[in-house]
Amino acid sequence: MSEQIENIGSVSQSRYEQIVAELREVVEQQTRGKFTIGDRALEIEPVRPRGGTPDTEWTVRESLVRLADDIGLTFNTVKNARWIASRWPKEHRQGDVSFTIHRILGRIENDQERWAAIKNPPEGKARWTADDAKRRVGWTVDSPETPQERITAIHHLAQDEEVAATVTTDFLRRPQVAAKVSTENKVRVVEEFTRDEGVATTAATSLLRRPDVAFKAMSDDTARFQVNSAQAERSRQAHDHFERTNPVAPAVRNIDRTVEFLDLVTAFHAFVAATGRTVPGLRDRQLSEDERTIVHQNVAKVKATLDWIETAVDTGKVDMDDELAAILRGE
């Protein structure tokens, strides 16, 4: 166990430190070499100062392509080296800081701020790392440490729609992850996923099969109205389909008429019977003016309803005029 702690990979701690020292010298050499390439590219094609004559894109590219070809590098390598050299005058370059760090911190716009930053690594650290430099300029880091950096890395990797869909599906299969999603966001996700009518129908049907969900949903006036309207419309469509296609429809219509006749006669008998039981109880009782007004209003409703019934029986027309409708509404 002690050997594993002392070793780094397959080498000892002391050997690792020797390798680091050796490679730092190599990195310094590479940095000097890359700055030399940038400086020579700048000499051939200087960066024009702001407000002056801008770079003529074609002539700059033509010169840098020729230089890149002549030294065996790519155009982009030479172009980037030129830009980085322009951001770091020789007196502000740090020999113990890699060319990579110079490149990243070169994105700091203000010259004085940029030149000061490279001399001051993050608190508690002796040297700049590539990730620390990326944090300084707001780039996505290679090895995220904070929750926000991990979230940013995930967003970066999931820019492709297919990748994002797969990742989201996998995450939501984890109960502990789904439990941390706010109710508002869960609702938003469901609404987004149910834009398709087929998906929405399947989801709504499954949810309404749960008694507690159906009960709570029906407490919403709009939802209840839509459900009732849908039931009525479905019944109407089913009735129309039956009337059009079923051979026994005529006989059923005759039965329906008979049932409607019986319902009407039953309503008469119920009204007469109820009235016969109630009116004798008014003997020797003096109703107040408000009570008499209410009774007279309801008598008017009954008379209007009886007139409506007579018209329907005699003519077959069941439409009511506006006056009758207003009376029945109590207006």
Secondary structure, DSSP 8 states (H G I E B T S, - for coil): -HHHHH-BTTB-HHHHHHHHHHHHHHHHHHHHHHHHHHHHHHHHS----TTS----HHHHHHHHHHHHHHHT--HHHHHHHHHHHHHS-GGG--TTS-HHHHHHHTT-SSHHHHHHHTTS-STT-SS--HHHHHHHHT---SS--SHHHHHHHHHHHT-SHHHHHHHHHHHHTSHHHHHTS-HHHHHHHHHHHT-SHHHHHHHHHHHHTSHHHHHHHTTSHHHHHHHHHHHHHHHHHHHHHHHHH-TTHHHHHHHHHHHHHHHHHHHHHHHHHHHHHHGGGGTT----HHHHHHHHHHHHHHHHHHHHHHHHHHH------HHHHHHHTT-
